[in-house]
Amino acid sequence: MQVSEALRARKSVRAFRPDPVPGAVVREILEAARWAPSGGNLQPWRVYALAGEPLAAFKAKAAADGPQTPEYDVYPPDLWEPFRTRRFVCGEDLYAAIGIPREDRAARLRQLARNAEFFGAPVGLFFCLDRRLGPPQWSDLGMFMQSVMLLAEERGLATCAQEFWARYPRTISETLGLAEDHQIFSGMALGYEDKTAPINLWRTRRDPFEDWGEMRGF
């Protein structure tokens, strides 16, 4: 699979088959992703992979603990254009794919809560970093995560990055034994896509190049 093919094929999968992913494959993906770039070669990522009983125990603890004060705002308050519209359209398309109207708030919240189950994925990944690091290192961690997602696609696996887990800092810290100077940045569901699930049959839209790019001197 070429990189361009993996980029086009990758999507945020929100329904997985229960089939287990071999630990050797998960480790292979994570070790290959370590070649992602980072400024000054800081390699700021710290990654935890849970499956089986440890993952089940974590999900039970998260359900018992409930959401906590988030580590950070996933979106800026009072989101402005064009970002507000992009986020709105994404949400509308997602819920339309599974037949949930805007006025059915309870159903929308139930779908949101599926995040806490990793959407049924057999592997949950947590991406953490030293909280003393800054935005450049956060972007480095994002590149590492993108590498993981593309490598998973290459191996016939699916993913969904989940900043949702920023809402559970205490639960994650206690489960993983994070040092006080470390924090959760994002989780990620990893597994085999349920290709029959309606929620996986749509794709997010992308704006044309003219909306966000310029070329000069060509």
Secondary structure, DSSP 8 states (H G I E B T S, - for coil): --HHHHHHH--B---EE-----HHHHHHHHHHHTTS--GGG----EEEEEEHHHHHHHHHHHHHH-----SS-SS-SS--TTHHHHHHHHHHHHHHHTT--TT-HHHHHHHHHGGGGGGG-SEEEEEEEETT--HHHHHHHHHHHHHHHHHHHHTT-EEEEEGGGGG-HHHHHHHHT--TTEEEEEEEEEEEE-TT-GGGS-------HHHH------
